[in-house]
Structures are given as structure tokens and as C-alpha cells.
């Protein structure tokens, strides 16, 4: 069984999306038809859910390119709102409405019970403090989620604290799944085993770019709360992703596992800067071509 797992990373979601689009073009990878299970966290949930609903990677890439500047825009805010939301100090920096509208236009009001392919989307319940994974009805634990709209699950998984407000879904309040499962590959592998037992699993895991910090010694030596800011979140997300990768490769045959997560310089790590997209696309194309043969072999095994 073929599994696709996609990390969180804000606007850097163009990296895995662009790689998938290039593979669609160069090796005939139709991700929506090739994979049997999709998993995505935060921005990865946007990509994974759209693929699970049948969209092509090229269509999803266009969504990122066309809508990111609206999703991460503060132009419609009043002066007071801009002041309070600057860097998310007092209120979230952005509204979730542009993302909701973009996703609704792309996949409509489809529910997890109607989702064509198995899908899982991690988030965090801030009422109970418990981790939460929304699942399509293919999985036994997804039966209770069958009436949850896919768009609502995505908004919950992408509700990064300070960036977007928490999301109210199915009677509770949720924030970004990246707080505990930025790389959903291990969750995907476990769900695949729930669904298909001991069948052979082939896993493609895609990151949104691994930061090169540039300060190998004393990175946090004299930083307080404001000083850490975005670097702390990016560092935590990267550490989660790398940690899960180290465990997954111990659980699955090496020839059945490919992880693609190119390094990116520190000036491209922002989660909410659409102006970085052209440079990120260059990095994505390089990584996609470097790993093209490995991906081809993985899907053809």
C-alpha cells in the first residue's frame, strides 16, 4: 500500500506541492490516484486533503501561488487591529477566512465521511489539552468524524497559534497539529497498518524545507520570549519532523521509504511570507529532480 505524508510549514508548503507537480509532469505520478492513504499536518493538511479529494498537485500549487498573498494579508485590518495583531502579540495576525474560502472553492463541502481516499489530519484540542486526529470514515476511529467537513478539519490543523485563531469544530476548539505531529509519517504508517494489517507499506514523506540556522553555537544563548519568536516555532517543527523521520526509517524497509526535505537558508524560513515562493520553488525543483528516481522506484515497486 502506498502512503503519502506531508509536513506542516506555512507558505513553505509550496515545496512539497511543487515537487509533486514536477513528478506528475516528469514521471507520470498522479498523486491523487497513486496513493492509498494521505496524511497532512497544517499546510500539509491542505495538500493531503485536496489530493485525497482528487485534485492534481499542479492545481494545488496554483492555489498556493494565487492565494497565499490573500491568506497572509493584513491589508483589510484597521489600524488598531494591525497594531494588536502585529507578530500575533495580542490577537492572531491573520483571519482564517481567506484560507477557508480557498479550500471551499477547491473541494467544496465534502465531509470526511465522503472523502474518496483514506485521510488523516492531526490537530490539538485546546479545551482538553489532548491530541486529536481527524480521520476519513475508512478508518474505524474515523466513523465519529464522518459528518465533519474536510475544510473544517484543515482549518483546525492549520490554526497556528499567533498566526490564526483557534478553530471550533465538532464541539471543541483546536489549534495547529504541528504542535505535536508536524511530520505525520508515523501516524500514517500506524493507520495504514490498522487498515491493511501486514501488507507491504511504501511511504513517501515530504517536508517543507529544513532550515539552515547559520549559528551552530549559542543559537539561543541570550534570547528571551520575544527574541525566540518565530525561530523557536520553526526550530521545534524541524526537530519534530527530523525526530519522526529517524523513527520511521527504523520501522519500514529502506527501499520502501523515501523522505524528501530540502535544506533552505534562514532567510526563507518564514511561515507567512509569500514573497519567498519563487526562491522556494527553485529549492523544490532541485530536490524533486535529485529524488526523482527514488520516487519513481517507490511507486513502481
ZABARO-918723 format. One record per residue (C-alpha): residue in three letters; x, y, z. Coordinates in steps of 0.001 Angstrom, whole numbers, padded with zeros to 6 digits, always signed. Layout:
// residues N
ALAXYZ...
// end
This chain:
// residues 301
UNK+000000+000000+000000UNK+001301+003472-000896UNK+001243+006244+001721UNK+001854+009974+001285UNK+002633+012086+004377UNK+003226+015836+004212UNK+004680+018082+006940UNK+003494+021458+008151UNK+005349+024616+007203UNK+003058+027511+006298UNK+003713+029116+002942UNK+006648+026718+002553UNK+004004+024161+001608UNK+004871+025141-001961UNK+007978+022937-001586UNK+006222+019526-001362UNK+003429+020696-003675UNK+005864+021820-006352UNK+007823+018565-006049UNK+004640+016541-006540UNK+003660+018704-009527UNK+007064+018175-011134UNK+006854+014408-010594UNK+003388+014453-012134UNK+004926+016012-015222UNK+008224+014115-015446UNK+007432+010596-014210UNK+003669+010489-014608UNK+002970+010464-010862UNK-000705+011190-010400UNK-000602+011583-006637UNK-004376+011619-006221UNK-004601+008226-007904UNK-001261+006677-006864UNK-001505+006772-003078UNK-003842+004720-000909UNK-003626+006904+002205UNK-002962+010624+002670UNK-001732+012353+005824UNK-001021+016033+006279UNK-000411+018462+009115UNK-001145+022197+008965UNK-000187+023346+005441UNK+000355+019650+004703UNK-003298+019057+005517UNK-004257+021481+002745UNK-002245+019451+000238UNK-003143+015991+001521UNK-006867+016686+001739UNK-007011+018248-001720UNK-005191+015238-003185UNK-007462+012823-001311UNK-010410+014667-002861UNK-008977+014176-006348UNK-007187+017448-007161UNK-003885+017380-009037UNK-000692+018682-007437UNK-000444+021301-010175UNK-003900+022638-009257UNK-002930+022790-005569UNK+000315+024591-006429UNK-001662+027227-008300UNK-003840+027626-005213UNK-000731+028396-003123UNK+000608+030799-005723UNK-002697+032625-006216UNK-003999+032725-002652UNK-001009+032909-000290UNK-000824+036692-000519UNK-004507+036862+000476UNK-004236+034249+003229UNK-001277+036082+004781UNK-002618+039601+004238UNK-003324+042259+006861UNK-004465+044962+004429UNK-008140+044639+005351UNK-007435+045253+009056UNK-007995+048589+010761UNK-005033+050445+012255UNK-005978+049203+015751UNK-006311+045624+014532UNK-002941+045826+012804UNK-001329+047143+015962UNK-002826+044422+018150UNK-002125+041646+015649UNK+001463+042634+014803UNK+003508+039457+015108UNK+000466+037972+016855UNK+001354+039748+020110UNK-002201+040376+021312UNK-004503+038758+018755UNK-003872+036429+015792UNK-002047+038070+012905UNK-004426+036794+010227UNK-008024+035759+009639UNK-008753+032158+008684UNK-011460+033282+006246UNK-009293+033579+003087UNK-007956+030047+003651UNK-011463+028739+004290UNK-012724+030357+001094UNK-009840+028987-000983UNK-010332+025457+000329UNK-014107+025608-000079UNK-013708+026668-003698UNK-011226+023832-004286UNK-013021+020898-002635UNK-016476+022167-001701UNK-018401+020973+001346UNK-017274+017339+001186UNK-017219+015610+004583UNK-014708+013162+005955UNK-017364+010501+005502UNK-017493+011320+001781UNK-013734+011636+001234UNK-012763+009277-001638UNK-009413+008148-000157UNK-008244+007471+003410UNK-007134+010734+005004UNK-005821+011780+008419UNK-005313+015300+009749UNK-003685+015930+013178UNK-004518+018916+015395UNK-004542+019768+019108UNK-007628+020154+021306UNK-007048+023254+023447UNK-010095+022554+025615UNK-008884+019177+026864UNK-005201+019509+026012UNK-005422+016204+024152UNK-004020+015396+020750UNK-006648+014880+018068UNK-006578+013287+014649UNK-009451+013789+012249UNK-009847+010767+010003UNK-011927+009837+006998UNK-014523+007144+007573UNK-012239+004490+006065UNK-010559+004109+009458UNK-012571+002607+012354UNK-011782+005654+014530UNK-012968+007947+011757UNK-016602+006889+011964UNK-017337+009601+014527UNK-015820+012222+012181UNK-017927+011281+009169UNK-020027+014482+009353UNK-017047+016815+009833UNK-016318+018844+006737UNK-012824+018332+005363UNK-012400+022107+005158UNK-013128+022435+008892UNK-010557+019762+009756UNK-007978+021566+007619UNK-008704+024926+009275UNK-008223+023258+012674UNK-004906+021675+011704UNK-003623+024934+010199UNK-004647+027164+013140UNK-001090+028046+014132UNK-001069+029995+017432UNK-000373+033730+016941UNK-000944+033351+013169UNK-004598+032213+013083UNK-007399+031932+015650UNK-008265+028550+017114UNK-010916+026633+015181UNK-014253+025443+016564UNK-015048+022002+015173UNK-017288+019191+016414UNK-017917+020742+019811UNK-014369+021693+020741UNK-011592+024154+019909UNK-008444+023208+018029UNK-005061+024584+017038UNK-002244+023579+014728UNK-001314+019905+014562UNK+002314+020979+014164UNK+002451+021413+017939UNK+002737+017638+018266UNK+002796+015980+014823UNK+004455+018305+012338UNK+005619+015241+010421UNK+002590+012891+010241UNK+004505+009979+008712UNK+004423+007814+011835UNK+000681+008381+012299UNK+000137+007497+008658UNK+002147+004305+008948UNK+000214+003214+012051UNK-003153+003988+010442UNK-002120+002076+007335UNK-001395-000956+009486UNK-004817-000585+011117UNK-006394-000610+007673UNK-004288-003194+005844UNK-002556-005240+008516UNK+000781-006681+007443UNK+000530-005654+003804UNK+003698-004146+002339UNK+003823-000407+003041UNK+005574+002129+000819UNK+005868+005575+002323UNK+006701+008898+000673UNK+007280+011592+003293UNK+007582+015220+002182UNK+008890+018116+004251UNK+008540+021856+003646UNK+012236+022627+003835UNK+014726+022079+006653UNK+016234+025378+007898UNK+019971+026045+007917UNK+020299+028238+011001UNK+023787+029554+010362UNK+024752+029792+014055UNK+025955+026368+015183UNK+026953+027520+018677UNK+024890+029512+021166UNK+021836+029999+018952UNK+019585+030735+021906UNK+022181+031994+024366UNK+020758+035459+025015UNK+017209+035187+023696UNK+014070+035818+025713UNK+010440+035218+024749UNK+010356+037895+022041UNK+013824+037006+020824UNK+012919+033388+020185UNK+009600+034137+018465UNK+009353+032556+015018UNK+012783+030865+015266UNK+011515+028816+018227UNK+008457+027621+016309UNK+010490+026813+013200UNK+013141+025023+015235UNK+010512+022973+017086UNK+008758+021994+013846UNK+012035+020994+012221UNK+013066+018954+015263UNK+009738+017105+015317UNK+009993+016305+011644UNK+013556+015043+011900UNK+012788+013002+015029UNK+009847+011242+013394UNK+011954+010572+010310UNK+014606+008879+012462UNK+011977+006565+013983UNK+010055+005785+010794UNK+013152+004623+008953UNK+013672+002062+011746UNK+010144+000708+011244UNK+009994+000275+007487UNK+012203-001372+004857UNK+014610+001286+003485UNK+013646+000531-000109UNK+010013+001265+000792UNK+010651+004675+002337UNK+011633+007987+000747UNK+011922+011249+002679UNK+012321+014490+000687UNK+013018+017604+002779UNK+015490+020030+001164UNK+017583+022402+003232UNK+016681+026065+002990UNK+018591+029157+004171UNK+017455+031076+007196UNK+016079+033943+005127UNK+013447+031578+003681UNK+012151+030012+006906UNK+009210+032389+007411UNK+005878+030606+007567UNK+003907+033603+006315UNK+005972+035387+003645UNK+004587+034777+000127UNK+007463+036768-001392UNK+009679+033749-000667UNK+007697+031482-003005UNK+009896+031967-006129UNK+013048+031051-004186UNK+011312+028121-002504UNK+010218+026812-005899UNK+013845+026738-007019UNK+014799+024650-003964UNK+011813+022381-004530UNK+012722+021737-008176UNK+016297+020833-007218UNK+015106+018395-004532UNK+012446+016888-006802UNK+014962+016123-009539UNK+017540+014773-007069UNK+014941+012339-005710UNK+013032+011630-008923UNK+014462+008160-009479UNK+013925+007140-005857UNK+010292+008258-006019UNK+009753+006509-009337UNK+011156+003299-007874UNK+008983+003649-004769UNK+005721+003921-006704UNK+006667+001219-009206UNK+007804-001458-006735
// end
